């Protein structure tokens, strides 16, 4: 018996080391992809020399901190920028790369949250109508502000978040009404599907009566999102992301309790309804912000958690870190492919969402064919 316990401990330690090795390798690949993406030019297909890129980044951060602390360096801003070749391209590429990394990580994490709560490896935010609510929020924004909607990131975020949470509240209340003190998963999914269908029909109907300019604005907002190029967009993106990410990090040890039934979790001292409610709110907020600023990349929330669970297990502590790393890396790869295709063909037809959909669909079917099924 002691020998058996010793062998079990050795196996657990070996698995832990293997997970760390995989995470370290994935983090290294992410760092390489991040540096390579920073060197991509924004006006043509090519690379900025790494040495010049470092000089531009150093200058950019010096200007930023001089603005914060009001030093004399900020007074010569234009002269300093002019002395750095390709400075504007570096600043623009840095903003888009940071947004890509953050959006890919948090969107993948939100998918892991949904799959953990519903005990379903195919659970995605669209199952509860959240994705439809995001599109409806964009539609409301365009109807209110027309072509000015593209310059109102903070206001658009408020409208979209309110719409998404209204749909989520309706689904939760319906599930709570039928399930009593626990989440009634089947009823919630049914209610979410019905609401998603209603929102889709309303969305299609309203589009028939919109002007061409408003339709173009709505299409650009859905395909490309807001990005981080405009002043104030960074705060509108990172503040809600941190507000949702911090609670998930704090409850990462307790999230595994939602895998048990309500009675079993209650015997262990966990209130699964509160855990599920808090994690659903945080996951929904992450979905809304990621899609609003980065475009239609929702398929990422389906594939990356599925892959991470196959590599690292269903433990939410491992899921949290692995989804952040793998989601960021995968979306960076999609960003690089979209940039190369767009410049090669001279068009923006290959949006980030298009590349994500083209890559995730065949890969996901391949993973299913290999037998990585079920909830373990």
Secondary structure, 3 states (H helix, E strand, C coil): CHHHHHHHHHHHHHHHHHHHHHHHHHHHHHHHHHHHHHCECCCCCCECCHHHHHHHHHHHHHHHHHHHHCCHHHHHHHHHHHHCCCHHHHHHHHHHHHHHHHHHHHHHHHHHHHHHHHCCCCCCHHHHCHHHHHHHHHHHHHHHHHHHHHHCHHHHHHHHHHHHHHHHHHHHHHHHHHHCCCCCHHHHHHHHHHHHHHHHHHHHHHHCCCCHHHHHHHHHHHHHCCCCCCCCHHHHHHHHHHHHHHHHHHCCCCHHHHHCCHHHHHHCCCCHHHHHHHHHHHHHHHHHHHHHHHCCCCCHHHHHHHHHHHHHCCCHHHHHHHHHHHHHHHHHHHHHHHHHHHHHHCCCCCCHHHHHHHHHHHHHHHHHHCCCCCCC
